[in-house]
Amino acid sequence: MKKIIIFLIIFIHHFSIHSQWLQQTSGTSNNLKSINFINANTGFCVGSGSTILKTTNGGANWVTLISPVQTNFDYVRMFSVSNVIIGSVSGNLIVRSYDGGTTMENFVINIPGNETKKKVQFVSFLNGFFLTGAKIYKTTDGGINWNPYSTNVGNRDMCFINENTGWLCNAYTIPYPPPSGTTYSEVRLTVNGGANWEVLVSIQEFSFSISRIFFIDNTNGFYNGFVSSSLARTNNGGYSWNAGAYGAGSYKNYYNTSFPNSNTGWFIGDQLIKTTNGGLNWNLMTTSFGSVFNGIHFIDTSTGWMVSNSGLIIKTTTGGLSGISIISSEIPSQFSLSQNYPNPFNPTTKIKFQIPPSLSIAQTFLSVYDALGREVTTLVNQQLKPGTYEASWDASNFPSGVYFYKLSSGDFVETKKMVIIK
């Protein structure tokens, strides 16, 4: 009976591990909308009720900053540890700081009341864009002055990768010739900062619409639309699209993304998905905190944050995947760290370790270091119950060489060597 109970406890614990996301203490219950980090330690998070949060230790502690204006924020972008841009679409204004949030100034964007406000985006500390239902507004002086460019269509979303190159997804209706009232979705490209636009895609809308546009660089991008799949992908700057990217037969709404490089990225919306090959394939992910999030930002393929309503901030150092599973129902009598296998390897390997019973459950860390002793990734960072575990490491984005992996839990520390050969 005792062995059965122990087995059931381990079985339940094993299947409750969905992904490696740990909640951080935000200090607010307001809805959080956007998060951005300039490095592994320094980041900003903003939300409703004029919420501006800052961390200098990776989110272990968040400090509430005093906003110079009362509004709901939905955008934040850091361009250095000092230069920060914060935006409010509903308030049609931006807040900026030159000293990491100690001093903040706000500027109102003069937008006519009949224009529907859509999105704010900055590509540098001085260059930014504001999208409405009728125009693109551009600033080149950090938000002090804004120049309107008319697009003559009902705009839905925009994405700029620099001060000159950007894309719009729009809808427009043909009043004539017959059939009058026919609506089309289109994707447009600008290479001169919004002054002129080239139509790349124009598709008649029946049950189809292009609602959002996302670009990683000047060639790789996605749009969200209701067709045979939710995400369509391009690798030639938007001139042609593959509409079979993900979610065939079922429409899903995606409204934010983070790609630390051209291969690995995440989309959030109706669900959380991840790709490691530039969007050719996607994996559906889950967290113990649900799946609907408002903001996401990864600084590399392992470390990232997501934010949601009611002050929720969660962090991962394993790319969102736990990469860990219990492989034995036997309770070990002592700590142990096995040699990884295969070794040498390319590009994946497995590491087995054992956690024995103790008076208290300590935080367990399994980290990887390069030959210079620099930590390159953390595979495990959580409280583990007694058991035998196996962790996986995908080193696709790491060069050949000697690496070390270290297991630490309470007073136990052990390190072993492994080799990547490509």
N, C-alpha and C positions, 0 to 999 in steps of 0.2 A: 504493500500500500504506500509506504514512504517513497519508494522509487517511482511509483506512478504519479504521486503528487509532484515530486521534483521534476519529472518529465513534463507534466502539464504546465508547470510554471515556466519552464524553459521554452516549451512550444509556443505559449502565448506571447512570451517576450520576443521570440524570434519573429513571429508574424506581425508584431506591432512596430517593427523597425521598417519604416517606409523610406525615409530619407534623413540625412544628417543636417537638420536645421535646429538651432538653439535659439530660444527667445531671449531678447535683451530687454532691459528695463528702460523704457522711454521716459517715464515720469509724466506722461500725459494720457488722457483718455480721448483726445481729439482724433479725428480721422486723419491719417497720414497719407500723403499723396505721392511724394517724390523723394528719392534718396540718391546721393552722389558722393563718391569718395575720390580724393586725389591720390591717395596711397593707402596702405593697409591700416593706417592709424587714424587719419584725419578725414572726417566726412560731415556732411550736413544732411538734415532731413526736415521737410516742411509739410504743412497740412492746414486743416481748417482752423478757424479761431486764431489766425495770425501766428500759428505755431512755427517756430524756427528752433531746431535742435542742432547741437554740435557735439562731436566727439573727437578726442585726440588719442584714444586708446582702442580703436577698432570697434567701438560700440559697447565696450564693457561699462562705460558711464556716458550718459548723455546730459548735456547742460542746456537749459532753456535760455535762449537769447531774447531780448526785448525787441519786438518789431517796431519800426518807426511808423507803421500804418496799420489800421485795423482792416483786415480783409481775409479771404481764404486763399492760401497759397497752393499751387499745384505743380510747380516746376522749380528745380534747383540744379545748378551746374557749377562745379568748381574748375577753375583754370589754373590755380596754384593754391598753396596753403593760405594765401592772402586774398586772392581775387575770386569773389563769389557772386553769382547772379541768381536771384530768386524772382520768380514770376507768379503773377495772379491773372489768369485768363478772365475770370468774372469781374475782377476789379480793374482790368485793362491797365496794369501798372507793373513795373519791375522795381526790385530793391537790389542794390549792389553794395559791396563792401570791398575796400582796398586792404583791410587789415584783419582778415579772417573773422569778421563778424563783430569786432569791437565797436567799430563805427559803421553805421548803415545809412544810406540815403535812398530816397524813393523818387521815381519819375512816372508821371501819368502819361499814357499813350492816348492822344486825342483822337478818339474813334467816334463817328456818328452813332447816335443811339439806335438807328434802324439796322445796323450791321451786326450780324450774329457773330459772337466771339468764339473762336475755335481753338487756337493753340499758340503757345509762345515757345521759341527755341533760339538759343544762342550757340554760335559756332566758335566764338572767341569772346574775350572779355569786352571787346568793343563792338563786335558785329552780331546782330540778332535780328529775328524775324517774328512778326505777329500776324497770324492768319485770322481773317474774318470770313463771313459768307460772301463777301464781295471783293475784297482786296487783300494783297500782301503788303504789310508795313515793314520797312527795313530801317535799322539804325546802324550807324557806323561810329558812333561816339558813346557807346555804352548805355544807350537808352535815353539820352537827353533829348535828341531830336529823332523824328521818325518820318520817313518818306513813303507815301502810299503808291503802290503799283496796282492798277486795275487789271484783273484777269478776265472780267466779263463772263464769269461762270459761277455757279454755286460751289464753292470750295468745301471739301470735306476734310482733307488732311494734307500736311506738308512734311517734307524731310529734307534738310540741307546737311551736306557733309563739309562744306566750307562756305566762305562768304559769297562765292559765285555759283556753285553747283547745287541744285536742289530739284526736287520732284514734287508735284501736286497730284492728288487724285480728286477728281471732280465729278459732278453730274450736271448735265445740261439738257434742256428740253427744246425740241425743234417746233416752233409754232406753225411752220409751213415749210415745204409743201406737204400734202397729205402723206402718211397719216399724221395729222397735227397732234401735238402733245406727246410725241414719242420721246422717251428719256434715254440718254446714253451715259455710260460711265467712261471716263477717260483717265489716262495718265499723261502728265505733261512734264517736260524737262526744261530747266533754265540753266544757262552757263554764264549769264551776266548778272547774277544777283537778283533776278526777278523782273528785270525790265522787259524781257521777251521770253516767250514760252513756245516750245515745240511739242506738238501732239504726238505721243508715241503709241498710245493704245486708245481705241474708241470702240466700245462694245454696246450694242443695244440692250437696254435693261428690260427684262421681263421679270424673272425671279432672280436676276443677277444684279449685284451692285458692287463697286469697288469702294470700300469705306475707309481704309487706312493704308498708308504707304510707309515703308521702312527701308532704309539703305544702310549697309555696312560701310561701303566705300563707293568709288565711282563706277563699279561694275556689278557688284552683288547686292541684291535687294529683294524685297517681298512686298506683295500687297495682300490685304485681307478682303476676301470677297465671297459672295454666295454663288457658288458654281459647283463643280464636281469636287472641290476641296475648299478648305477655309483659307489656306495660304498658297499663293502662286509665287514662283521664284524666277528671278532673272539673273543671268551672269554676264550680260552684255549691256548693262546700263539702262535696261528697261525697254529695249527695242523688241525683244521677244520674251515670252513668259511660259513657264511650265506650270500649268494649273493643277498638277497632281502632287503638290508638295506635302500636304498632310490633311488628314481628316476627310477622306473621300466619302461623299454621300451624306455628310453631316456638317452643317454650318456651325462654326465656332467663332466667337468674337475675340480677337486679340487686339490689345491696345497699348502694349508697352513691350520693349525688348531690350536685351543687353547682349552684345557680342564683344568679348574682350579680344578676340581675333577673328579671322575670316571663317574658321571652321567651327568653333564652339560658341553656342549661343542659346538663349532662353527666350521664350515668349510667355507672357502672362495675359490672362483674360478670363474667359469662361473656364479655362483649365491651364495647367502649367505643363509646358513641353520643353524638351531639350534636344539639341542636335550637336553632334561632334564631327559632322562632315559637310558643313556649310549649308545645311537645309535639305540635303538629299533624303535624309531619313530623320524621323523625330521619335523620341520616346516620351510617353505620357508619364508625368511624375506626380507624386502626392506628398503631402506633408501632414504631420499630425495637427497642424493649425488650419486645415482646410486648403482650398486651392484658388480662391479668388483674392488677388492682391492688386494694389494700385500702382506700386513702383518697384523697380528692380534695378540693381547695379552690381556688376561683377568687375573686379579689378584684374582678375586673371581667370584661368579655367577652374580654379579651386575655390577662391574666396569671393563671396558675394552676400548681398543683403536684399531682403524684400520687406515692404511695408504694406499695411492694410488699415482697416478701420479700428477705432477704439484704442489707438496708440500702439498697435502691434508692430514690432520690429523683430525679424528673425535673421540669423546669420548662418552661413555654412562655410566650412573650410575644406570641403570634399566635393565641391561642384554640385552639391545638392543630393548626391547619392551617398548612402552610408557606406557602400562597398564592403559591408561586413555581414556575416551570418554565423549563427551557432551551428557547429557541425557535429556536436556530440552531446548526448544527454547525461553523460557521466560528469560528476562534480570533481574537478581536479583538487589535489591536496596542496599544490604549490604553484607559484608563478612559473611560467616558462615562455620563451620566445624561440620559435623554430627558424631554421634557415629558409629563406624564401625559395619557391620553386615555380617555374624553372629558374636556374641561375647559372650562367648569364641568361638574359631574356631579351625579347623584342616582340611587341612593345608592352606586354602585360605579364604580371607575376602575382603570386598569391603568398600571403604571410600568415602563418598559423601561430596563435598564442593562447595561453590559458590564464584564467582569472580564478583564484581560489576563494572560498568563503572568508569573510572577515567581519569584524564587529560593526564596521560601517562601510558603505559603498563609496569608494573613492572615484574621482574622475580619472579616466584612463585615456592616455594619449599614445598614439602611434604616428610618429612623424618621420619624414624622409629628409636627409641632408645631403648636400653635394660634397665633393672632396675638400672644399674649403671650409666646411662646417656651417654653411648657410642653409637654413631651413627652406626647402623648396615646396613642400606640401605637407598637410596633416591629413592622414587617412582616418584616424579615429580621435574624437574629442567628445566623450560622453561617459555617463555613469553606466557601467556594465555589471550585470549580475554574474555570479559565478558560472563558469562554463568554458568550453573550448571554442574559440572563434577563428574565423578565417577572413582576412581582409584582402581586397584586390587593389592593385595599382596599375592604372593605364598610363604608361610613360611616353605616349605618342608624341607629346610636345616637349620632350626633354632630350638633350643630346646624349650621345654615347659617353660612357665613363663610369667611374667608381662612385657609388652612393652608399650611404649608411642609413639604416632605419633603427629607430629607438622606441622601445616600449617603456612607458613609465606609468605607474599606478601606486599612489601612496608612497611608501619608502622603496618600492621596487623600481629599478632602472636597469635595462639591458640593451646593448647595441650590437648590431651585426652588419656585415658588409654585403653588398650586392653589386652586380655589374650589368649595365646596359650595353649591348653590342648591336649596332644598326648597320 
